[in-house]
């Protein structure tokens, strides 16, 4: 293996961390979630990823860069159902 190939593999490994895991932990405090039941943890993880994906897809369609943030996404989609969903999917929501 060449050094360029090893560098490419190392960058790809960190790309997963920086592209998925870090934003999920930053936005939804996934690492602080106290759910320990394997099925419940899996379902909550899938729901968090779904919400994160929706926010990213929404951000791609925003014309102004300052509107492409997760807090802006939440503010624009703020209603009772969205608020309950956010509480369910964040560690601070008491799940």
N, C-alpha and C positions, 0 to 999 in steps of 0.2 A: 504494500500500500504506500502510495506517495504521501508526502506531507500535506499536499493540497487536499487529497481525499480525506485524510484524518481531520483536517480543519473543517471540511464540509460536513462531516458526520457530527463533529462536536457542535457546530452551529445549528444543525438540524435538531439535535437533542435539546438544546436550550430554546429553540424556537417553539417547541411544544410548551415548555414551562412559561415562557414570556407571552405566548399567544393565547393560552387557555387558562392554565392554573393560576398564574399571578393575577390576571383580571378577575377571575372568579373569587379569589380570596380577598382582593381589594374591594370589590363591589358588594359581595354578599357575606363576607366574613366566614367563608366556608370552613376554614381551619378551626374556627371557634365553635362550630356547631356541636351540640352535645348529644345528638341522636346517635345511639349505638346499635340499634337493631339493624341487621344487615339489609333487610328489605326496605325499611323506612329510609335508611341512609342512601340506598341506591335510587329510590324514587325521588327523594329530595335533590340528589345530585343531578338526575336527569332533568327535573324541573328547573333547577338553577341554570343548567346549560341551555335549555330551551329559551328561558327569559334572556339570558346573555346573548344568544344568537339573534333573537328578535331585536334587541337593542342595537346590535352591530349592523343588522340589515337595515334598520331604520336610519342609523347614522350615515350609511352610504348614500342615502337619498337627500341628505341635508345640504343645502348650498353654502351655508356659512359654517366655517370651521368651528366657531364657538358653540354652535348648536349641535355638534356631534358628540356630546358628552352624555354619560349615563344619567346624571342628575337632570339634564334637560329632557331626556327621554321620559323619565319618571314624571316630571312636572307636566309635560304635554299629555301624558296618558293617566293623569291623576283622577281617579274616581273611586268609589267605595270598593269595587271588586279589585282594582289594581292595588289599592292600599292593603287590603287583606292578603293578597297574593305576596306582596313584598314582605309583610310581616311573617308570613309562613316560610318564605324562602331565605330569610336572613337569620343569623344566629341571635341577634338582639330581639327577634320576634317571639322568643319564649318557646320555641319548638324543642 
